Amino acid sequence: MAQDFENGLARQVGTSAVTLITSNSDDAAIGVHICNRHTAAVTFKLYIERSSDEYYLQFNTPLPVGSSFNSCAQGVKINLKSGDALKVLSDTASSIDVVASFIDEIST
């Protein structure tokens, strides 16, 4: 069975959490790229929400001006169960852009 590659995009993410992916089956996040587009350094949080509980992948991670975080470079792959939501937020309004790549419905 072929894999279904997808992405979740979020532009100018700020202090309210944004959902990048909501899993509707057994999915896998294969990369998250976060870019600081603000004029000052920011910090961000990246986490999975399951049943209102938050499981952090990155917590208050600093991101200097004009720089980016790339989980692909670190080899991080995250399995998501149905109903899991991959979320991100910044400590600064309208400060980061995010691209999350994932495989929808992992085949057996």
C-alpha positions in Angstrom: 0.0 0.0 0.0 1.3 3.5 -0.9 1.9 6.0 1.8 0.0 9.3 1.9 2.4 12.2 2.6 0.8 15.4 3.9 1.7 18.6 5.6 0.3 21.1 8.1 1.1 24.8 7.6 0.8 27.6 10.1 1.7 31.2 9.4 2.5 33.9 11.9 1.9 31.7 14.9 1.8 33.6 18.2 0.8 33.1 21.8 -2.3 30.9 21.1 -1.6 27.3 20.3 -2.1 26.3 16.7 -3.0 22.7 15.7 -0.7 21.5 12.9 -2.0 17.9 12.6 -4.9 16.1 14.1 -4.4 12.4 13.6 -7.4 10.5 12.3 -5.6 7.1 12.3 -2.1 5.8 13.1 0.0 8.6 11.5 3.6 9.7 11.8 5.0 13.2 12.0 8.3 13.0 10.0 9.5 16.5 10.3 8.7 19.9 11.8 10.3 23.1 10.5 9.9 26.3 12.6 11.1 29.7 11.3 11.4 32.9 13.4 10.2 35.7 11.2 10.1 38.3 14.1 12.5 41.1 14.7 13.7 39.7 18.0 14.5 36.2 19.5 11.5 34.1 20.5 10.8 30.9 22.3 8.4 28.2 21.2 6.7 25.1 22.5 5.9 22.0 20.3 3.8 19.3 21.8 1.2 16.5 21.3 -2.1 16.9 23.0 -4.0 13.7 23.9 -7.2 13.8 25.9 -6.4 17.4 27.1 -2.9 16.3 28.4 0.2 18.0 26.8 3.3 16.0 26.0 6.1 18.3 25.1 8.6 17.6 22.3 10.2 21.1 22.7 9.6 23.4 25.7 10.5 27.1 25.7 13.1 26.5 23.0 14.9 29.7 22.0 14.9 30.7 18.4 17.2 33.6 17.4 16.2 36.3 14.9 16.0 34.9 11.4 16.8 31.3 12.4 14.9 28.1 12.3 14.4 24.8 14.0 14.3 21.6 11.9 13.4 18.3 13.6 14.3 16.5 10.4 18.0 17.4 11.0 17.7 15.7 14.4 16.1 12.5 13.0 12.9 12.9 15.0 9.9 10.8 13.9 6.8 10.9 16.1 4.0 8.4 16.0 0.5 9.8 16.4 -2.5 7.8 17.5 -6.0 8.7 16.3 -7.2 11.9 18.0 -3.7 13.1 18.9 -3.0 16.8 17.9 0.4 18.2 17.2 0.5 21.8 18.4 2.8 24.7 18.5 2.9 28.2 20.0 5.3 31.1 20.5 5.9 33.5 23.4 5.5 36.4 20.9 2.5 37.4 18.8 2.7 36.6 15.0 6.3 35.5 15.2 6.9 32.0 13.7 6.0 30.1 10.5 5.7 26.3 10.8 5.6 23.4 8.3 4.9 19.9 9.7 5.3 16.9 7.4 3.5 13.7 8.2 2.4 10.4 6.8 -1.3 9.9 6.9 -2.5 6.3 7.7 0.6 4.2 8.2 0.2 1.0 6.2 0.8 -2.4 7.7 
